[in-house]
Each structure stands twice: as structure tokens, then as C-alpha cells.
Amino acid sequence: MEFVSIIMGSSSDYDVANEAVKVLEKFGVLFEMIVSSAHRSPQRTVDYIKEAEQKGACVFICVAGMAAHLAGVVASKTIKPVLGIPAGGGALNGVDALYSTVQMPGGIPVGTLAIGKAGAKNAAYLAIEILALSNTELASKLKMDREDMQKAVLMDSAKIEVLLKGQK
């Protein structure tokens, strides 16, 4: 059973991680979510990665703030794609987490997304794109979603254009 694993460094990352959950649910993609810290529970993190791979995890999404070493630790223990989401907050409003997530040594990649909720949403979309490489049904859903986004933009523009025409 293929699924996406979402690992949060702490429960305070839930609101950010939940944005990824919403997207995965929208597409009917299976996922599981846990809290495991690269610093406070390193053995749990390593053990979980092995267990998740054995159960069918295909992509790992890691959400962490501040030092944000979680995605790097996960990437060091798997050859599956790892997507890092720097959580906002902290003294530097997530910039510290961004640097920690994006500055990986050569050979241990972490796909790093935007800080916070937008990054979580995009991490889910990227995970779905990865899964869609071998899943035509999921690829079709992605194409339809993009078309729906385009239609929404056109509808929003049409509303504004009508308002502006009425002001003349």
C-alpha cells in the first residue's frame, strides 16, 4: 500500500502539516502522520523511517521549525524523496528553519518548500506529482485540478472586469 508519510518535529507544527493533509485527502492519497523529533527522539525517528518504508511509504514530508534538522535526518536514512517544510515562528519567523532545511550536503537532497502553510500545501502537491509518475489515475486528477485552478482565475477576473466596466 503506497502512502505519504508526514513527520512533524513537534505537535506545534500540526497547523502547518494539516495543509498538506487537506491536499492529500482531496486527491484520495493515503497518508500517515506522526510527531518525531530529530533532536528529542532521534531513535524513534530512525525506527519510524524503516517501519514506514516497510509499510509502503513512497514520499516523506517533514515539517519542522527552528533548527529544522528533521528532513535532513530522514533524508540520511532513506532513498525515498524527502520534502521539507520549514515551519514559521521562532525568533527568525521560519528563516532559520528554511536555511536548516535547504542547506543539505551534496548527495543527501531534501526538496525544500516555502515556509509555513503554503509550503505544506505545495509539498503535498509535489508528493502527488511524484506518485503520479506511476499512477495514471492520479495524474488525471492533477490535470483536472490544474484546469479547475485556471477556470477559477478566469472566473475571478470576469467578476472584477464586470465591476470595472460598471464604474465607467
Backbone torsions as a table, in degrees:
resi	resn	phi	psi	omega
1	MET	NA	114.3	178.4
2	GLU	-77.4	139.8	176.2
3	PHE	-155.2	168.0	175.9
4	VAL	-103.2	132.2	177.3
5	SER	-98.6	129.0	175.4
6	ILE	-112.9	121.1	179.0
7	ILE	-117.4	126.8	176.2
8	MET	-106.4	140.6	177.7
9	GLY	-69.3	-27.0	175.5
10	SER	-157.7	164.5	-179.1
11	SER	-65.3	-19.9	178.3
12	SER	-68.4	-11.7	178.0
13	ASP	-87.6	0.9	-173.3
14	TYR	-59.3	-44.5	-177.5
15	ASP	-60.3	-35.6	176.9
16	VAL	-71.7	-50.3	-178.2
17	ALA	-60.2	-32.8	-177.8
18	ASN	-62.8	-24.7	175.6
19	GLU	-65.1	-36.6	175.5
20	ALA	-67.8	-40.7	179.2
21	VAL	-58.0	-45.3	-178.7
22	LYS	-57.7	-42.8	-179.6
23	VAL	-68.6	-45.6	179.9
24	LEU	-60.2	-42.2	178.3
25	GLU	-63.9	-40.1	179.0
26	LYS	-56.5	-37.0	-178.4
27	PHE	-94.1	-0.4	-179.9
28	GLY	70.7	27.9	179.7
29	VAL	-88.8	128.7	178.1
30	LEU	-68.5	145.9	178.9
31	PHE	-153.3	163.2	166.3
32	GLU	-136.8	154.6	-176.6
33	MET	-134.9	134.1	177.0
34	ILE	-137.3	167.7	170.1
35	VAL	-108.4	125.9	175.5
36	SER	-156.5	127.5	-174.2
37	SER	-98.6	136.4	174.8
38	ALA	-63.6	-26.4	-176.2
39	HIS	-102.1	-43.9	-174.0
40	ARG	-89.4	-20.1	177.9
41	SER	-143.9	58.5	-174.5
42	PRO	-61.7	-37.7	-179.6
43	GLN	-68.8	-39.1	176.0
44	ARG	-58.5	-42.3	-179.8
45	THR	-61.0	-49.3	-179.7
46	VAL	-62.7	-44.3	179.4
47	ASP	-62.9	-42.1	-179.0
48	TYR	-62.9	-42.1	-179.5
49	ILE	-56.6	-47.1	178.4
50	LYS	-60.5	-47.1	-179.5
51	GLU	-62.2	-44.0	-178.3
52	ALA	-63.8	-42.0	177.6
53	GLU	-62.4	-41.9	179.1
54	GLN	-63.6	-31.1	179.8
55	LYS	-83.2	-14.3	177.3
56	GLY	119.1	14.5	176.9
57	ALA	-61.3	129.1	-179.4
58	CYS	-107.2	-25.7	-178.9
59	VAL	-143.3	140.2	175.1
60	PHE	-110.7	129.7	172.2
61	ILE	-110.5	124.1	-177.6
62	CYS	-117.9	128.0	179.5
63	VAL	-116.4	121.4	179.1
64	ALA	-154.5	151.3	178.5
65	GLY	-113.1	179.7	178.4
66	MET	53.9	-114.7	-177.3
67	ALA	-64.7	-30.6	170.4
68	ALA	51.0	46.3	178.9
69	HIS	-85.5	-2.6	-174.5
70	LEU	-57.6	-50.8	-178.1
71	ALA	-61.6	-38.0	178.5
72	GLY	-66.2	-40.4	177.5
73	VAL	-64.7	-45.1	179.3
74	VAL	-61.2	-45.7	-179.9
75	ALA	-61.2	-30.9	-179.6
76	SER	-74.1	-14.4	-174.6
77	LYS	-112.4	0.7	-179.7
78	THR	-144.3	158.2	171.6
79	ILE	-104.8	5.7	174.6
80	LYS	-75.1	154.9	176.6
81	PRO	-60.6	136.4	176.9
82	VAL	-119.9	126.3	179.4
83	LEU	-113.8	122.9	-176.8
84	GLY	-102.8	134.1	176.0
85	ILE	-118.2	110.5	174.5
86	PRO	-71.2	122.7	178.2
87	ALA	-78.8	146.6	177.8
88	GLY	-73.8	-171.5	178.2
89	GLY	88.5	-167.4	-176.5
90	GLY	72.2	179.4	-176.2
91	ALA	-63.9	-27.6	-176.0
92	LEU	-110.4	17.4	176.4
93	ASN	53.5	35.4	175.7
94	GLY	96.4	-11.7	-179.8
95	VAL	-66.2	-37.0	176.7
96	ASP	-62.0	-42.1	178.1
97	ALA	-66.2	-37.8	177.7
98	LEU	-60.8	-49.4	-180.0
99	TYR	-62.0	-41.3	179.9
100	SER	-64.7	-33.7	-177.2
101	THR	-81.8	-38.9	-173.4
102	VAL	-83.3	-25.3	-174.0
103	GLN	-90.9	65.2	179.0
104	MET	-91.8	149.1	177.9
105	PRO	-69.1	151.4	179.2
106	GLY	-53.9	135.1	178.4
107	GLY	97.6	-13.7	177.8
108	ILE	-125.1	76.8	-173.8
109	PRO	-77.0	146.6	168.4
110	VAL	-130.5	121.0	174.3
111	GLY	-74.1	111.6	-173.4
112	THR	-100.4	129.5	-178.9
113	LEU	-105.8	-179.6	-178.0
114	ALA	-62.7	159.0	176.5
115	ILE	-66.8	132.7	169.9
116	GLY	83.6	-150.9	-170.2
117	LYS	-63.6	-38.5	178.2
118	ALA	-62.8	-38.5	177.2
119	GLY	-64.7	-38.7	178.8
120	ALA	-65.3	-44.0	178.4
121	LYS	-60.6	-47.2	-179.6
122	ASN	-68.0	-31.9	176.6
123	ALA	-63.2	-41.1	177.6
124	ALA	-64.4	-44.0	177.6
125	TYR	-61.2	-42.0	179.4
126	LEU	-65.8	-40.0	176.5
127	ALA	-61.1	-41.3	178.5
128	ILE	-65.1	-41.2	177.0
129	GLU	-60.6	-39.8	178.1
130	ILE	-63.4	-47.1	179.2
131	LEU	-64.7	-33.4	-178.2
132	ALA	-69.6	-14.0	176.6
133	LEU	-59.3	-30.0	-179.5
134	SER	-122.4	16.9	-177.5
135	ASN	-137.4	98.6	-175.1
136	THR	-65.5	-32.9	178.3
137	GLU	-63.5	-43.4	178.1
138	LEU	-66.5	-38.6	177.3
139	ALA	-61.4	-40.6	178.0
140	SER	-63.9	-41.2	177.9
141	LYS	-62.0	-40.3	178.4
142	LEU	-63.3	-43.4	178.6
143	LYS	-60.9	-44.0	178.9
144	MET	-63.7	-38.9	179.0
145	ASP	-63.1	-43.0	177.9
146	ARG	-62.5	-41.6	177.8
147	GLU	-62.6	-40.5	177.8
148	ASP	-63.0	-39.3	177.6
149	MET	-63.0	-42.2	179.2
150	GLN	-62.9	-43.7	179.0
151	LYS	-61.8	-40.0	179.9
152	ALA	-62.9	-39.6	177.9
153	VAL	-64.0	-44.1	179.4
154	LEU	-63.0	-40.4	178.7
155	MET	-65.9	-41.9	177.7
156	ASP	-61.7	-42.6	-179.9
157	SER	-65.5	-41.6	-179.9
158	ALA	-60.0	-40.3	178.9
159	LYS	-62.2	-44.4	-179.3
160	ILE	-68.2	-40.9	179.9
161	GLU	-61.9	-40.3	178.3
162	VAL	-64.8	-42.8	178.5
163	LEU	-61.3	-43.4	-179.0
164	LEU	-66.8	-38.1	178.1
165	LYS	-64.2	-35.8	179.6
166	GLY	-69.3	-19.3	-179.4
167	GLN	-84.5	-12.6	-176.0
168	LYS	-81.8	NA	NA
